[in-house]
Amino acid sequence: MNDAAVRTEISSTGAAALFDVPPVTQAKRLIVKIGSALLVDGETHRIRRDWLDSVCDDVAALRRRGVDVVIVSSGAVAVGREHLGLVGRPLKLEEKQAAAATGQIRLAHAYQETLARHDITVAQVLLTLDDTEDRRRHLNGRATIETLLKLGAVPVINENDTVATAEIRFGDNDRLAARVAQMISADTLILMSDIDGLYTADPRKDPAAKHLPVVTEVTPEIEAMAGEPPAGYSSGGMVTKIAAARIAVAAGCRMAIVSGKRMNPLAALEKTAEQGGALCTWFLPSAGPGTARKRWIAGSLKSAGTLVVDEGAAQALARGGSLLPAGVREVEGDFQRGDLVAVRTQAGRVIARGLVAYSAEDARRIQGRRSAEIEASLGWRGRDEMIHRDDLALG
C-alpha cells in the first residue's frame, strides 16, 4: 500500500493498523529527533543512558539495513545546567547559552560512547535555523551531512544555542529537524517525545480526545488541535511539532510523532498493530523528497543569473545528469554560490534552473574546463559539478 492509499479516519487502533507495511520500514534516509524530556532525567538531570543505548541499538539496526540515519538531539541545556549549578529556576539567555556550551560536550560524548558499541562513528553538527535558510550555508550544510553519511558516520545535530542572537525559542529542534529533512532530502522524520501522536484535543485535559493515526494535510483544523507545551524540560509541545510537519510534508518527507518512553522506540515503529506496534501519528506528503525539492527549485525562487550550455551538456541534463563546467559556454549575471540560476542553450531556450555551486566570478574561470582542472584554475578544490543533479530542475 502506498501513502496515497492510506485511509485517514480517526481511530484508536493506531497508525500501524492502516498500513500493510509500517512506513518506517520503507525509509532510505531517516531523521530521528529526540526530545529533552526523554533524554534527560527530570530529577537527576542526567542522561538516561540505558534508554539512549536502546535507541542507538535501533539506529545500528537501521544502518545495517542500509538506511542513512541522522539524529537531531535536544538536551544540551538540560544536561549542562546541572553541572553549572543552574537548577531549580528559570534561566537567563546567557545562562542558557552557558549551559548549552557545557552540556553539548557531555551530550556528544554520550552518543559517541553508545554508538561506538556498534563500531559507528559519530559526527557532531551544530546548526541554526539561519543555516538552513540561507542558500549558501544551506548548500554547505547539505554537502557536509551528505559526505558524513557517505563515509558511514551518524551525524548528531543540535541547534547552536551558544551563539544564538535571539532568545532560545520553544521547539526549535522540532523545526530544525524538519529543516534538516528538507536540506538533505530525507524521506522519513521521526519526532520522539513524551506523547504518542496528535489527538483531536489535549488528552491530558479532555478524556474524550481521539487519537489521529494519519494526517494527509495540515489544515487550520489540524493546527487547532495542538495543546499547550508540557511541563518540564520538553519545550516544544504539539504546536511546534505540527509546524515541523508542515515543513516536512512540503519537502516530500513523511513524519511521525511517537512516544519514546518505551525502550527501543524505533524498533516498535517497525511493528504492525498485531505485533504491538507503537501508537503514533503519521503526516504524509503528496510527493517524494526528490520531487518536492525540484518543485521548490523550479517555482519558488527568482534566477540570479544564467549559464549558457552547449548541446552535449543539454543532452546530459535531459538524461538526468549534473551540469559540469566543461559544458558551460557563457556565464551571465552576478551571482554567488548557492544562488538560483537559469540554464539556457546557445539557441536561447531555458532548459533548467538550479542552485549553482560557484560564484559568477569563479564560474567564468572554470567554464569549459574539465572537472580535473578546477583546482588549477581556482587555486582550491571545489565541487566537480557546476550544478549537481539534486540541485537542478528541468523545464
C-alpha positions as CSV (number, residue, x, y, z in Angstrom):
1,M,0.0,0.0,0.0
2,N,1.4,3.4,-0.9
3,D,1.0,6.6,1.1
4,A,-1.8,7.9,-1.1
5,A,-3.9,4.7,-0.5
6,V,-3.9,5.1,3.3
7,R,-7.2,5.7,5.0
8,T,-7.4,8.9,7.1
9,E,-10.1,8.1,9.6
10,I,-9.9,8.8,13.3
11,S,-9.0,5.6,15.1
12,S,-7.9,4.3,18.5
13,T,-6.1,1.3,17.0
14,G,-3.1,3.3,15.8
15,A,-1.5,4.1,12.5
16,A,0.1,0.7,12.2
17,A,-3.4,-0.8,11.6
18,L,-3.8,1.4,8.5
19,F,-0.7,0.2,6.7
20,D,0.2,-3.2,5.1
21,V,3.8,-2.3,5.9
22,P,4.8,0.2,8.6
23,P,6.1,3.4,6.8
24,V,9.4,3.4,8.8
25,T,10.4,0.2,7.1
26,Q,10.3,2.0,3.8
27,A,12.8,4.6,4.9
28,K,16.0,5.2,3.0
29,R,17.1,8.3,4.7
30,L,15.7,8.8,8.2
31,I,16.0,11.6,10.8
32,V,15.1,11.0,14.4
33,K,14.6,13.9,16.7
34,I,15.0,13.2,20.4
35,G,13.4,15.5,23.0
36,S,14.9,16.6,26.2
37,A,12.1,15.1,28.4
38,L,13.1,11.7,27.1
39,L,16.8,12.0,27.1
40,V,17.3,13.7,30.5
41,D,16.0,12.5,33.8
42,G,14.0,15.3,35.4
43,E,15.2,14.5,38.9
44,T,18.9,13.7,38.5
45,H,19.4,16.0,35.4
46,R,21.5,13.2,33.9
47,I,21.2,11.4,30.6
48,R,19.2,8.2,30.7
49,R,21.9,6.0,29.4
50,D,20.0,2.7,29.3
51,W,17.3,4.3,27.2
52,L,19.8,6.0,24.9
53,D,21.6,2.7,24.5
54,S,18.3,1.1,23.3
55,V,17.7,3.9,20.8
56,C,21.2,3.6,19.4
57,D,20.7,-0.1,19.1
58,D,17.8,0.6,16.9
59,V,19.9,3.1,14.9
60,A,22.6,0.5,14.4
61,A,20.0,-2.0,13.2
62,L,18.7,0.6,10.6
63,R,22.3,1.2,9.5
64,R,22.8,-2.5,8.9
65,R,19.8,-2.4,6.6
66,G,21.5,0.4,4.6
67,V,19.3,3.2,5.9
68,D,21.0,6.6,6.3
69,V,20.3,7.9,9.8
70,V,20.7,11.4,11.2
71,I,19.9,12.2,14.9
72,V,18.7,15.7,15.9
73,S,19.1,15.8,19.7
74,S,17.9,18.2,22.3
75,G,19.2,18.1,25.8
76,A,22.4,20.2,25.9
77,V,20.8,22.9,28.1
78,A,19.1,20.3,30.3
79,V,22.3,18.4,30.9
80,G,24.6,21.4,31.2
81,R,22.6,23.4,33.7
82,E,23.1,20.7,36.4
83,H,26.9,20.8,36.0
84,L,26.9,24.6,36.4
85,G,24.5,24.6,39.4
86,L,21.7,26.3,37.4
87,V,18.8,24.1,38.5
88,G,15.6,24.9,40.2
89,R,14.9,28.3,38.5
90,P,14.3,29.8,35.1
91,L,17.5,30.7,33.2
92,K,18.5,34.0,31.6
93,L,19.6,33.9,28.0
94,E,23.3,34.0,28.8
95,E,22.8,31.2,31.3
96,K,21.0,29.0,28.8
97,Q,23.9,29.6,26.4
98,A,26.5,28.7,29.1
99,A,24.5,25.6,30.0
100,A,24.4,24.6,26.3
101,A,28.1,25.1,26.0
102,T,29.0,22.6,28.7
103,G,26.0,20.3,28.1
104,Q,26.8,19.8,24.4
105,I,30.2,18.2,25.3
106,R,28.5,15.7,27.5
107,L,25.8,15.0,25.0
108,A,28.2,14.4,22.2
109,H,30.3,12.1,24.4
110,A,27.2,10.0,25.3
111,Y,26.3,9.5,21.7
112,Q,29.9,8.7,20.8
113,E,30.2,6.1,23.6
114,T,26.9,4.3,22.9
115,L,27.3,4.1,19.1
116,A,30.9,3.0,19.4
117,R,29.5,-0.3,20.8
118,H,28.4,-0.9,17.2
119,D,31.6,0.5,15.6
120,I,29.7,3.5,14.3
121,T,31.4,6.9,14.1
122,V,29.6,9.9,15.4
123,A,29.9,13.4,14.0
124,Q,28.7,16.5,15.8
125,V,27.0,19.2,13.7
126,L,25.7,22.4,15.3
127,L,23.2,24.4,13.2
128,T,20.9,27.3,13.5
129,L,17.7,27.8,11.6
130,D,19.5,30.5,9.6
131,D,22.0,27.9,8.4
132,T,19.1,26.0,6.8
133,E,17.5,29.1,5.2
134,D,20.5,31.0,3.8
135,R,21.1,29.3,0.4
136,R,24.9,29.3,0.6
137,R,25.0,28.0,4.2
138,H,22.2,25.5,3.2
139,L,24.5,24.1,0.5
140,N,27.4,23.9,2.8
141,G,25.4,22.1,5.5
142,R,23.9,19.7,2.9
143,A,27.3,18.8,1.4
144,T,28.8,18.2,4.9
145,I,26.0,15.9,6.0
146,E,25.9,14.1,2.7
147,T,29.6,13.5,2.9
148,L,29.4,12.2,6.5
149,L,26.6,9.8,5.5
150,K,28.6,8.5,2.6
151,L,31.6,7.9,4.9
152,G,29.4,5.8,7.2
153,A,29.1,8.3,10.1
154,V,25.9,9.2,12.0
155,P,25.6,13.0,12.3
156,V,24.2,14.2,15.6
157,I,22.7,17.6,15.1
158,N,21.7,20.2,17.7
159,E,20.9,23.9,17.5
160,N,23.9,26.1,18.0
161,D,22.4,27.6,21.2
162,T,25.7,29.1,22.4
163,V,25.8,31.7,19.6
164,A,22.1,32.5,19.3
165,T,21.5,36.2,18.8
166,A,17.8,35.9,19.8
167,E,16.4,34.2,22.8
168,I,16.4,30.4,22.6
169,R,12.9,29.7,21.4
170,F,10.5,26.9,22.3
171,G,10.6,23.9,20.0
172,D,13.5,25.0,17.8
173,N,14.7,21.4,17.4
174,D,11.3,20.2,16.1
175,R,11.5,22.8,13.4
176,L,15.3,22.3,13.0
177,A,14.8,18.6,12.4
178,A,12.2,19.4,9.7
179,R,14.6,21.9,8.1
180,V,17.4,19.3,8.1
181,A,15.0,16.8,6.5
182,Q,14.3,19.4,3.8
183,M,18.0,20.2,3.5
184,I,19.2,16.6,2.9
185,S,16.0,15.3,1.1
186,A,15.2,12.8,3.9
187,D,12.1,10.6,3.2
188,T,11.2,10.0,6.9
189,L,11.3,12.1,10.0
190,I,10.5,10.7,13.5
191,L,9.8,13.2,16.3
192,M,10.1,11.2,19.6
193,S,8.6,13.0,22.6
194,D,6.5,12.1,25.6
195,I,3.2,12.0,23.7
196,D,2.1,9.3,21.2
197,G,0.8,11.5,18.5
198,L,-1.9,14.0,17.6
199,Y,-5.3,14.0,19.3
200,T,-8.5,15.9,18.5
201,A,-8.0,17.7,21.8
202,D,-5.4,17.7,24.6
203,P,-5.7,14.2,26.1
204,R,-4.4,15.5,29.4
205,K,-7.4,17.7,29.7
206,D,-10.1,16.0,27.6
207,P,-10.7,12.3,28.3
208,A,-12.9,12.2,25.1
209,A,-10.0,13.2,22.9
210,K,-9.4,10.8,20.0
211,H,-6.1,9.8,18.5
212,L,-5.4,10.6,14.8
213,P,-3.3,7.9,13.2
214,V,-2.8,9.6,9.9
215,V,-2.9,13.2,8.6
216,T,-2.7,13.9,4.9
217,E,-3.0,17.7,5.0
218,V,-2.0,20.2,7.7
219,T,-5.2,22.3,7.8
220,P,-6.3,25.0,10.2
221,E,-8.4,22.4,11.9
222,I,-5.4,20.2,12.5
223,E,-3.4,23.1,13.8
224,A,-6.2,24.0,16.2
225,M,-5.9,20.5,17.8
226,A,-2.5,21.4,19.4
227,G,-2.5,22.0,23.1
228,E,-0.1,23.8,25.5
229,P,3.5,22.7,25.9
230,P,4.0,20.1,28.6
231,A,5.8,20.9,31.8
232,G,9.4,20.0,32.4
233,Y,12.3,20.0,30.0
234,S,10.2,19.4,27.0
235,S,9.7,22.9,25.4
236,G,8.2,22.2,22.0
237,G,4.7,20.8,22.6
238,M,2.3,19.9,19.8
239,V,2.3,23.4,18.3
240,T,5.9,23.1,17.1
241,K,5.5,19.5,16.0
242,I,2.7,20.5,13.7
243,A,4.8,23.4,12.4
244,A,7.6,20.8,11.7
245,A,5.0,18.6,10.0
246,R,4.1,21.4,7.6
247,I,7.8,21.9,6.7
248,A,8.5,18.2,6.3
249,V,5.5,17.2,4.1
250,A,6.1,20.3,1.9
251,A,9.6,18.8,1.4
252,G,8.1,15.4,0.5
253,C,9.1,13.8,3.8
254,R,6.7,11.7,5.8
255,M,6.8,12.5,9.5
256,A,5.7,10.6,12.6
257,I,5.0,11.8,16.2
258,V,5.6,9.0,18.6
259,S,6.1,8.5,22.3
260,G,9.7,7.5,23.1
261,K,9.1,6.4,26.6
262,R,9.5,2.7,25.9
263,M,12.8,1.0,25.3
264,N,13.8,0.5,21.6
265,P,11.2,3.0,20.4
266,L,12.3,2.9,16.7
267,A,12.0,-0.8,16.6
268,A,8.5,-0.5,17.9
269,L,7.6,1.7,15.0
270,E,8.6,-1.1,12.6
271,K,6.0,-3.5,14.0
272,T,2.4,-3.9,12.8
273,A,-0.6,-3.4,15.1
274,E,-0.8,-7.2,15.6
275,Q,2.8,-7.2,16.7
276,G,2.3,-4.5,19.3
277,G,3.5,-1.6,17.1
278,A,3.8,1.8,18.6
279,L,0.9,4.2,18.6
280,C,1.8,7.3,16.6
281,T,0.6,9.8,14.1
282,W,1.9,9.8,10.6
283,F,1.8,13.0,8.5
284,L,2.0,12.0,4.8
285,P,3.2,14.1,1.8
286,S,1.7,14.1,-1.6
287,A,5.1,13.7,-3.3
288,G,8.5,12.3,-2.5
289,P,11.5,14.4,-1.3
290,G,13.2,14.5,-4.7
291,T,10.1,15.7,-6.5
292,A,9.3,18.2,-3.8
293,R,12.8,19.7,-3.8
294,K,12.8,20.1,-7.6
295,R,9.3,21.7,-7.5
296,W,10.8,24.2,-4.9
297,I,13.8,24.9,-7.2
298,A,11.6,25.2,-10.3
299,G,9.0,27.5,-8.9
300,S,9.9,29.4,-5.8
301,L,13.0,31.5,-6.5
302,K,14.0,34.2,-8.9
303,S,17.0,33.5,-11.1
304,A,20.2,35.5,-10.2
305,G,22.0,34.7,-13.4
306,T,22.3,32.4,-16.4
307,L,24.6,29.6,-17.5
308,V,24.6,29.1,-21.3
309,V,25.5,25.4,-22.2
310,D,26.4,23.5,-25.3
311,E,24.4,20.8,-26.9
312,G,26.3,18.0,-25.2
313,A,25.6,19.4,-21.7
314,A,21.9,19.9,-22.7
315,Q,21.7,16.3,-23.6
316,A,23.4,15.2,-20.4
317,L,20.9,17.2,-18.4
318,A,18.0,15.6,-20.3
319,R,19.3,12.2,-19.3
320,G,19.3,13.2,-15.6
321,G,23.0,14.2,-15.3
322,S,24.6,17.1,-13.5
323,L,25.9,20.2,-15.2
324,L,29.7,20.1,-15.4
325,P,32.0,23.1,-16.0
326,A,33.1,21.6,-19.4
327,G,29.6,22.1,-20.8
328,V,29.3,25.8,-19.9
329,R,30.0,28.3,-22.7
330,E,28.9,31.6,-21.2
331,V,28.2,33.0,-17.7
332,E,25.7,35.8,-17.4
333,G,24.9,37.9,-14.3
334,D,26.5,38.5,-10.9
335,F,25.6,35.6,-8.6
336,Q,27.0,33.9,-5.5
337,R,27.5,30.3,-4.6
338,G,24.1,28.8,-3.7
339,D,22.0,31.3,-5.8
340,L,19.4,30.1,-8.2
341,V,20.4,30.4,-11.9
342,A,18.8,29.5,-15.2
343,V,20.4,27.1,-17.6
344,R,20.0,28.1,-21.3
345,T,21.1,26.6,-24.6
346,Q,23.1,28.5,-27.1
347,A,19.9,28.7,-29.2
348,G,18.3,30.7,-26.4
349,R,16.0,28.1,-24.8
350,V,15.8,27.8,-21.0
351,I,16.0,24.1,-20.2
352,A,16.6,24.1,-16.4
353,R,17.0,26.0,-13.2
354,G,19.3,25.1,-10.3
355,L,21.4,26.1,-7.3
356,V,24.9,26.8,-8.6
357,A,28.0,25.6,-6.7
358,Y,30.2,28.5,-7.7
359,S,30.0,32.3,-7.8
360,A,29.8,34.0,-11.2
361,E,33.4,35.1,-11.0
362,D,34.6,31.5,-10.3
363,A,32.2,30.1,-12.8
364,R,33.7,32.2,-15.5
365,R,37.2,31.0,-14.6
366,I,36.3,27.3,-14.9
367,Q,33.7,27.4,-17.7
368,G,34.6,25.0,-20.5
369,R,37.2,23.2,-18.3
370,R,37.2,19.6,-17.2
371,S,36.5,18.9,-13.5
372,A,40.1,17.8,-13.0
373,E,41.2,21.2,-14.0
374,I,39.1,23.1,-11.4
375,E,41.8,23.2,-8.7
376,A,44.5,24.5,-11.1
377,S,42.1,27.2,-12.3
378,L,40.9,28.4,-8.9
379,G,43.7,27.6,-6.6
380,W,41.4,25.4,-4.5
381,R,39.3,22.3,-4.9
382,G,35.6,22.8,-5.3
383,R,32.8,20.5,-6.4
384,D,33.1,18.6,-9.7
385,E,29.7,19.9,-10.8
386,M,28.7,23.4,-11.6
387,I,25.1,22.4,-10.6
388,H,24.6,18.9,-9.1
389,R,21.6,17.0,-10.4
390,D,20.0,17.0,-6.9
391,D,20.0,20.8,-7.1
392,L,18.6,21.1,-10.6
393,A,15.1,21.1,-12.0
394,L,14.5,20.6,-15.8
395,G,11.9,22.7,-17.7
